[in-house]
Amino acid sequence: MNMTNSEYREYVKKRSPNSPMAGNIVKAFVIGGLICSIGCAVKQLYGALGMEEKSASMLTSMTLILAGAILTGIGVYDDLARIGGAGTLVPITGFANAVVAPALEFKSEGIVTGMAAKMFVISGPVIVFGISSSVVYGLIYSLII
């Protein structure tokens, strides 16, 4: 089959299903907003228990990371991602999912060569960049001040 680029583009366009973009955007907004609203409620709960704002914020982040990891481990987060799409990637729970999912996928290869080696496949570059940029920022800041 010999096709030009424009003929191939038309062929693919006819064969590819249309994506319900408006519906996907709404679902992502609702699911992402729901996750963030749960985070706000958790922070308010910690505040109501008498914690100062900085501690409540830190514990909220930790709680959401733990919840994301547990929900990934029991398979619920994947179901939520099928519904909410990108809405599950943006909040901090998406980061927890990005760490736990590869580790679970490769657990059959063993703890060291499977789980430990694959745990940071997706999130590793983010962690490395965050730490590296923090070190560079800290060095520049200490030289300026």
N, C-alpha and C positions, 0 to 999 in steps of 0.2 A: 504494500500500500504506500503510494507516494503522495504526500500531501504538502501543501505550502503551509506556512505558519498561520495564515488567516483561515485556511480551511480546517486546520487542526483546532484552532480556537473555537470555531463554530461547532465542530464536532463535539468538543468537550462541553461547550455551553449547552448543547442539546441533551447530552447524556448526564450531566451533573444535576442533582436535585437542588432546587432553590432553598436557600436558608431563610427561615422565618426570623429575620434580623430584629424586627421590632419586638417580637415576643421574647427572643433571647435577651435583649437589652433589659426589658422589664423584669424578667426572671432574675437576671444577674443583679439588678438594682435591689430587688426585694430581698433576695437571699443575703447579699452583702450587707444591706441595711439591717436585716434581722440579726446577723452575727454581730455587727457593730452595736446595735441596740442592746443585745445581751451583754456585751462588754461594758456598756454604760451602766446597765443595771447592776452588774457585779461590782463595779467601782462604787456605785451608790451604796450597795450593801456593805462593802468594807468601810465606807465612810460612816455609815449608820452604826457600825460596830465600834466606832471610836478611833479609827485609824486616821492619821494625818494624810493629806492628799498625796504626798510623794510615796508614802508606803502603800496606800490604796492603789495608786497607779501601777506600782511595781507588781503587787500581788495580782492585780487584774491581768496584766500581761502574762504572768506565770500561769494563772488559772486558765486563760484562753489557750496558751500553748499546750498545757496538759490536756485540756478538753479536746483540742484538735488532734493530738497524738492518740488519745484513747479512742476517739471516734474513727480515726483512720485504722487503728488496730482492729476494731470490731467490724469494719466495713461500712459504717454509716456515712462517713465523710465522702466516700466515693459516690454513694447514692445521692447525697446532697449536691455534689459537683455535677452529676448528670442533669440535675434539675436547674441549678443556679449558674452553671458554667463559670465564667470569669468572676462572678460575685463571690466565689469561694476562694479565689486566689489572692485577692487584695488584702483582706484582714490578716492579722497575725496567725490565725488558725491555718491559713494557707501555707505559711512558712513551716509550721509544725507538720503539716501533711507532706510537704516537699522533703522533709528530713525522714519521716517515718515510712512513707510508701516505698522508696527504694530499698530500705533496710528489710522490710517485710518481704519484698519480692525476691530477695536473694538470701533469705534465711536458710534455705535448704543447702546452700553451699558452705555453711558453717558460720560460727560466730566471727572469727577473724577475717577470713577471706570473703565471706558473704555479707553479713550484716554490717560489720564495722567498716569494711572497705567500701561498700556501696551507700552507706548512710548519707554521705554528703555529696553524692554525685550531682544532684540538682542544686542544692543550697550551698554547697561548698564554695563556689566562686563568690557568692554573695557574702559569706562569712569572711573569706580571705580579703575581699575588697574592703569590707567594713573595717576589719582590724588594721589593714595596711593604711587606709586613708586616715584612720584615727591616730596611728603612730606618726604619720607625716604631719597631720594637723597639730598634734601635740608638740612635735619638734619645732615646727614653725612658730607656734604660739609661745613656746619657752624661749626661743631666740628673740622674739619681738619684745616680750615683757621682761 
